[in-house]
């Protein structure tokens, strides 16, 4: 039975592999019965091919209805279903009127039978709608507690819009359903009074069923609304609160704290109070004064030698370099000038100073046609073609 | 001073500091609740508006354009994060906030990097940094400490929820969400 319920709960078509997977996962059925179960599902036409010669299967409609009935699983009537019933009843009403006018007894009987079937389906769908709503509400209360607030709210709004709202049209005194049912009552009366149709009990049954459905629709609508409304109201408020908080945090993240406070903070009244100090306060001050013992101020040694950070020295040197080189322009060999002028600098510093001057916006640097030269810097040797430097 | 108004000095002293009078502030709350109109008239004479919130607590209406005190942005960020967290875990917000006790060390404010970044904007960098904010909310009558670690929110915290409702603005789903079936019931 668990397997059947599992299969009934899956929407859409299933491949053989998927069905076998589900059978395999059933703890009651052993691996050895996998093949047998699969064959039985087909032989008993519990699973039927979705199309002729298709490799995909669906659960046979009568079986899925039976499973839904046995496990009290209900599907709410959609607006489309209700609209379909109303259209069907309108067509049926016109046919019944014609049959009565033509005194076609058989056509009247057939129309009445169809009317009864349609009314039974409406009754059954109304009942299922109510049970679905109850199931949704209890499901929310028990299992959906970990779903985000906004999602819960949207789900309830969806149920209100999709399943409860359409019932309004069905129960309104000036709605389409009321007009259609009244028309049927008139037709049934005419069939009794002015046609050859003699099955009065059948006419009575139909009239009774019309009135029963009218009452049931109103009851179902009220029950559904009463079940959903408290949940809806509570979730609506919570959802709006959550939306406001999320918006405030989003603004803070996007725009920063500057200016955020004016709009997002709850203002609270505060004021400073100036008044004559109390005796206790004065006594405290006097005690603090009498207990005061002056301390010598700390001595700050302003002449202590502190090593100047090497990075600072280096930065100063790099900053002063363009000023220095400007005095010596033009230079036929820039690197030779730097090496000669700053013999104590490291290779890295020499090269950084050289690069800075080459790319400086106030100077123009270019390679000369002279031969490659050797430059000795500290413990390094650099081979390079000379670069001349000029003022532009 | 109007001597017929009980505890008026103490009531004024608390309200002027931004405190909200709720059920926790007996006997001051009962005194104001019983004679709200008289207290409101009394304070109106010195240009102070005594507000009675629909959730039954009292506070002085702030002056429009007042400078926002330093602690209030922290309270706002703290509260918005708490609400956001409750919404994310699917809890009914009012039930979550008002029916349970909170432990400072168990607050969700540092559970997400996003929250940490937001809190950093108001100079709150760890759980300990939340304590001054909680103490300020305690002074305002928005929450009550049961001991140094455990606290619960009081009714005046509804002002924060009101602010959220105000910020959420036009309801995106409200238009077609209301069941239009009143006439049939």
Contacts between the chains, C-beta under 8 A, distances in Angstrom:
chain1	res1	chain2	res2	distance
A	144	B	90	6.9
A	145	B	90	5.3
A	145	B	91	7.3
A	146	B	89	6.4
A	146	B	90	5.1
A	147	B	90	4.7
A	148	B	87	6.4
A	148	B	88	5.5
A	148	B	89	7.8
A	148	B	90	5.7
A	149	B	86	7.6
A	149	B	87	4.0
A	149	B	88	7.6
A	149	B	90	5.9
A	149	B	91	7.4
A	149	B	92	8.0
A	149	B	93	7.1
A	150	B	87	6.9
A	151	B	90	7.9
A	152	B	90	6.2
A	153	B	173	7.6
A	154	B	173	7.0
A	157	B	173	5.5
A	157	B	177	4.6
A	160	B	177	6.3
A	160	B	179	5.7
A	161	B	176	6.1
A	161	B	177	7.0
A	164	B	179	6.1
A	164	B	181	7.6
A	165	B	179	6.5
A	165	B	180	7.2
A	165	B	181	7.8
A	167	B	181	7.9
A	168	B	179	7.5
A	168	B	180	6.4
A	168	B	181	4.6
A	168	B	184	6.6
A	171	B	181	7.9
A	171	B	184	5.4
A	172	B	183	7.6
A	172	B	184	6.4
A	173	B	184	7.9
A	218	B	184	7.2
A	221	B	181	7.0
A	221	B	184	6.8
A	222	B	184	7.9
A	222	B	185	6.4
A	225	B	179	6.0
A	225	B	181	6.2
A	225	B	185	7.4
A	229	B	179	7.0
A	232	B	177	7.5
A	232	B	179	7.9
A	234	B	92	6.1
A	235	B	92	7.7
A	236	B	174	7.5
A	236	B	177	7.1
A	237	B	93	7.9
A	237	B	94	7.6
A	237	B	165	7.7
A	238	B	87	7.2
A	238	B	92	5.5
A	238	B	93	4.4
A	238	B	94	7.0
A	239	B	87	7.8
A	240	B	164	7.3
A	240	B	165	5.5
A	240	B	168	4.4
A	240	B	171	6.3
A	241	B	83	6.2
A	241	B	87	7.8
A	241	B	93	5.2
A	241	B	161	5.2
A	241	B	164	4.3
A	241	B	165	6.0
A	241	B	168	7.3
A	242	B	83	6.2
A	242	B	84	6.9
A	242	B	86	7.6
A	242	B	87	3.4
A	242	B	93	6.4
A	242	B	164	7.5
A	243	B	164	7.6
A	243	B	167	8.0
A	243	B	168	4.2
A	244	B	163	6.9
A	244	B	164	3.1
A	244	B	165	5.8
A	244	B	166	6.9
A	244	B	167	3.7
A	244	B	168	3.9
A	245	B	79	7.6
A	245	B	80	4.3
A	245	B	81	7.9
A	245	B	83	3.9
A	245	B	84	5.0
A	245	B	87	7.1
A	245	B	164	4.9
A	245	B	167	7.8
A	246	B	80	8.0
A	246	B	84	5.7
A	246	B	87	7.4
A	247	B	167	5.2
A	247	B	168	6.6
A	247	B	169	8.0
A	248	B	76	7.1
A	248	B	80	4.7
A	248	B	163	8.0
A	248	B	164	7.3
A	248	B	167	5.6
A	249	B	77	7.7
A	249	B	80	5.1
A	249	B	81	6.9
A	249	B	84	6.0
A	249	B	114	8.0
A	249	B	118	6.0
A	252	B	77	6.7
A	252	B	80	7.9
A	252	B	118	5.6
A	252	B	121	6.3
A	253	B	114	7.3
A	253	B	117	7.1
A	253	B	118	6.2
A	256	B	121	6.5
A	257	B	73	6.4
A	257	B	121	4.6
A	257	B	122	6.4
A	260	B	73	7.2
A	261	B	68	4.6
A	261	B	72	6.9
A	261	B	73	4.4
A	261	B	76	7.2
A	262	B	68	6.6
A	264	B	73	7.9
A	264	B	76	5.5
A	264	B	80	7.7
A	264	B	163	7.3
A	264	B	167	7.0
A	265	B	68	5.4
A	265	B	72	4.5
A	265	B	73	5.6
A	265	B	75	7.6
A	265	B	76	4.6
A	266	B	72	7.0
A	266	B	75	7.5
A	266	B	76	6.7
A	266	B	159	5.0
A	266	B	160	5.8
A	266	B	162	7.8
A	266	B	163	5.0
A	267	B	62	3.9
A	267	B	66	6.5
A	267	B	68	7.2
A	267	B	72	7.5
A	268	B	18	4.2
A	268	B	59	7.4
A	268	B	62	6.0
A	268	B	69	7.3
A	268	B	72	6.4
A	268	B	140	6.3
A	269	B	15	7.2
A	269	B	16	7.1
A	269	B	18	5.8
A	269	B	48	7.7
A	269	B	59	6.8
A	269	B	60	3.8
A	269	B	61	6.5
A	269	B	62	4.4
A	269	B	63	7.2
A	269	B	66	7.8
A	270	B	16	7.3
A	270	B	17	6.2
A	270	B	18	4.4
A	270	B	69	6.0
A	271	B	16	5.3
A	273	B	13	7.9
A	273	B	16	6.5
